[in-house]
Amino acid sequence: MKKSIIVLLLLIGTVVIAQESASFTITVTVNYVDFTLRNAADSAPYGTWGIGNLAAGSEAEMTVGTAGDHIFVDNQSNIALSFKAYSTSAAPTACGFGTATAWTPAATAGTDEYKLEMGKGAVSALPTAYTTMDGGDEAGADLVYSTTAGEDFHLYAKLTAPTAVSDGCGHSITVYVIATP
Amino acid sequence: MRISNGLGRYLVKLLFLIVIAASLKAQSRSFTIDVAVNYLEIDLEHIFGGDYSAWWVVDIGPGDTASMEYSEIVRFVNGCNVAVDILSSVRDDPDSTSPDTLWLPWTAATHPAADSFEFHWASYPSPPTSPALVDSRTILSTPSIVESDVPSGANRYLHAWLMVPTDGVRGERHRLSSRIIVTPSVTP
């Protein structure tokens, strides 16, 4: 047998490897939640519903129309949302009429207790039904309306004044509107 | 010499994966409601202080007129946060435990007559030194206006006149009760 001579040749050079590539796309849309409270004409941010003086136990209701005092909810969200609300009211500064006492939201107006109701209407139409907002914190917020993605709507509030009060001072009630996916 | 590529073909897969944080949480916006409730509170005091007790009319003959003395004027202390109307009514209010039940009750009327008396209130912004009957309103058994649109917190001084019935028995006693009522001048 012939000895084989193994010749090891080392070839140093450029090795060309054939390449191929392909790609695919992942489309991701992030949930975006944002809304603003605007005046009925959608010309300015909504600030204050100034009711003034009410008789004890009487009602005040937001008004219709672009010149009305209801709220336009400008919904810039890209998903369906649940809009809830609750309210708080601190004791006012003493005013010389009785003893300044904080009001609280309630299902029924009572002594130093107000009833707040809210509902979805249209620009020129009051809500067909109101929901009572008797929660005093975010955990107790009540559902006002559920929207589709980007759905704007007209929001109305109705306030029943306490049936009796400890003071004749001006009270400020802060209403919080919360949107959650 | 043949050189063979033992690596063969292979595909390069490059995967880009972007992971973005979870969606935004709830958003909250707020607005304010400014409101006040009509607060009605009054006190009736003697002009020199203290809760008003009674106006004693004594030694008066049938058909005579009694007018409050300066010290008997009623101070109407106005603790209302809205403008109010002051109303009043009057009636003979016999107490079953006192002698005034021995006589027939008097009736409030526009003119004194048998068993009918006439009663007036006048309202002044300051204690009147010369009160006049022409300034007053006739008060009957149903509430009627004494003064309208009294500003919030503005006190008043009330002066009364009593014209007793044209008949009567010596020693006859009656207890007349006059109610002072306030209502908001304008209903919101």
Interface residues (C-beta under 8 A of the other chain):
Chain A: L9 L11 V15 V16 I17 A18 Q19 E20 S21 A22 S23 I26 V28 V30 N31 Y32 V33 D34 F35 T36 L37 Y46 G47 T48 W49 G50 I51 G52 N53 L54 A55 A56 S58 A60 I71 I79 S87 C95 G96 F97 G98 L116 E138 A157 L159 A161 P162 V165 D167 G168 C169 G170 H171 S172 I173 T174 V175 Y176 V177 I178 A179 T180 P181
Chain B: M1 I3 N5 L7 R9 Y10 L11 V12 K13 L14 F16 L17 I18 I20 S23 L24 K25 A26 Q27 S28 R29 S30 F31 T32 I33 D34 V35 A36 V37 N38 Y39 E41 G79 C80 N81 V82 G153 P184 T187 P188
